Amino acid sequence: MTSGPTIHLVVNPSAGRGRARRLLPHVHNTLADAVPDGRVVVHIATDYADARKQCLRAVRETTPALHGRRDALVVMGGDGMAHLGLNACAEARADGLDVPLGVIPAGTGNDFCRGVGIPPTVEEATRLVAEGRTSRIDLTEVTGNLAGADRAFVGSVVSTGYDARVNKATNDFRFPIGPLGPLAYGALALGEVARFTPLDYRIEIDGQPRELSSVLVAVANAGHFGGGMKIVPQADVTDGLLDVLLVGDLKRRQVLELLPKLYRGAHVGHPAVEFVRARTVRIDGEAVGRDGSRSPMFAMGDGESLGGVPLNATVRPGLIAVFRA
């Protein structure tokens, strides 16, 4: 019987076109060496739904630390796995469990890791978990018209406009994006420009109502999106605030001009771009077709589908502890 901590390692073996599976033995051994009086329990997920169950089960099996380091949840994969891990740890807080989260970036996007200060390589991120140092970060709690859930927690960006459409097109892409990453995202983004029409938003920022026709409204906790796009470069996951990006009603040509600036974070200061900091944001509205027809607006969070609007985004300061630099 072990007396030390248990590290629950939940793995998406297909992440990075099988890279996660190939590197798993090294990650396991490195973590096992870090807790010689404890154990590393590996959970191999068969699909996204199974990964969610594995993460939730893992945090329920943790026990409070009597001394030394705590039991932990570590997920290995892309942003989808990070999203599942942070949600499992956030939900555990409601049950009085404070389970630290480790993320081993083995996917193609890894935006959550970029935004919260987790090293970009499997080797560095694994070493960071092995060292056992954590710090607390904020999360965005999303409630409203969600698909199959009362709430969801988001670590990076809640997107509802042009960015959400590109995100969904990337998820629906029939072939593996693999190492192309941001290039593939950029190619799909160009394709969406031809089909895009502005959205009519009704929003409230800290209770103050606004109506606007916009290309996108994004609510950021951490500032990276779309495989490295610096959509909110000034975002800070420890400041207890959300960063809201509003992009005005641009022509297609103007969207094309703005797109490369978003990758570099060079859109800050653009006359059509506005940043607002807030604790709560409510988003509602419709997509307007070229014929004047209206259709529901949908939302994405951490690259995953959240559902439709209306939705409410609220910052939850210091909600979870994360192994990070």
Beta strands, then each sheet from edge to edge (+ up, - down):
strand 1: 6-11
strand 2: 39-44
strand 3: 72-77
strand 4: 101-105
strand 5: 134-146
strand 6: 151-154
strand 7: 157-159
strand 8: 199-205
strand 9: 208-220
strand 10: 224-225
strand 11: 229-230
strand 12: 242-248
strand 13: 273-278
strand 14: 280-288
strand 15: 294-296
strand 16: 298-301
strand 17: 304-323
sheet 1: 2+ 1+ 3+ 4+
sheet 2: 6+ 5- 17+ 14- 8+ 9- 7+ 16-
sheet 3: 6+ 5- 17+ 14- 15+
sheet 4: 6+ 5- 17+ 14- 8+ 9- 12+ 13-
sheet 5: 10+ 11-
end
